[in-house]
């Protein structure tokens, strides 16, 4: 009997998931949100990569200055 309850839970979960996914996929507002979010994440990733490069260069320069000073 417990197996039947598990099966029903899976069916209900599957149907709910399909309704939610299809609803969001066909929603212009959600699509705009997804595009804006994706673009912002790309921008943040680019900024982070640039900052990482700048910090690495600063550390490299600092280590050179320390070596020259000794």
C-alpha positions as CSV (number, residue, x, y, z in Angstrom):
1,X,0.0,0.0,0.0
2,X,2.9,2.4,0.8
3,X,4.2,1.9,-2.8
4,X,0.9,3.2,-4.2
5,X,1.2,6.4,-2.2
6,X,4.7,6.9,-3.4
7,X,3.5,6.5,-7.0
8,X,0.7,9.0,-6.6
9,X,3.2,11.5,-5.1
10,X,5.5,11.1,-8.1
11,X,2.6,11.6,-10.5
12,X,1.3,14.7,-8.7
13,X,4.9,16.0,-8.4
14,X,5.4,15.4,-12.2
15,X,2.2,17.1,-13.2
16,X,2.8,20.1,-10.9
17,X,6.4,20.4,-12.3
18,X,5.2,20.3,-15.9
19,X,2.5,23.0,-15.2
20,X,5.1,25.2,-13.5
21,X,7.8,24.8,-16.1
22,X,5.3,25.3,-19.0
23,X,3.8,28.3,-17.3
24,X,7.2,30.0,-16.8
25,X,8.4,29.1,-20.2
26,X,5.4,30.8,-21.8
27,X,5.5,33.9,-19.5
28,X,6.9,37.0,-21.2
29,X,7.5,38.6,-17.8
30,X,9.6,35.6,-16.6
31,X,11.5,35.5,-19.9
32,X,12.4,39.2,-19.5
33,X,13.5,38.5,-15.9
34,X,15.6,35.5,-17.0
35,X,17.3,37.5,-19.7
36,X,18.1,40.4,-17.4
37,X,19.4,38.1,-14.7
38,X,21.6,36.2,-17.2
39,X,23.0,39.5,-18.6
40,X,23.7,40.8,-15.1
41,X,25.4,37.6,-14.1
42,X,27.6,37.8,-17.2
43,X,28.5,41.4,-16.3
44,X,29.3,40.5,-12.7
45,X,31.5,37.6,-13.9
46,X,33.4,39.9,-16.2
47,X,33.9,42.5,-13.5
48,X,35.1,39.8,-11.1
49,X,37.6,38.5,-13.7
50,X,38.9,42.0,-14.3
51,X,39.3,42.7,-10.6
52,X,41.1,39.3,-10.1
53,X,43.5,40.3,-12.8
54,X,44.1,43.7,-11.3
55,X,44.7,42.2,-7.8
56,X,47.1,39.7,-9.3
57,X,49.1,42.5,-11.0
58,X,49.2,44.5,-7.8
59,X,50.5,41.5,-5.8
60,X,53.1,40.9,-8.5
61,X,54.2,44.5,-8.3
62,X,54.2,44.5,-4.6
63,X,56.4,41.4,-4.5
64,X,58.8,43.0,-6.9
65,X,59.0,46.1,-4.7
66,X,59.7,43.9,-1.6
67,X,62.5,42.1,-3.4
68,X,64.1,45.4,-4.6
69,X,63.8,46.8,-1.1
70,X,65.7,43.9,0.6
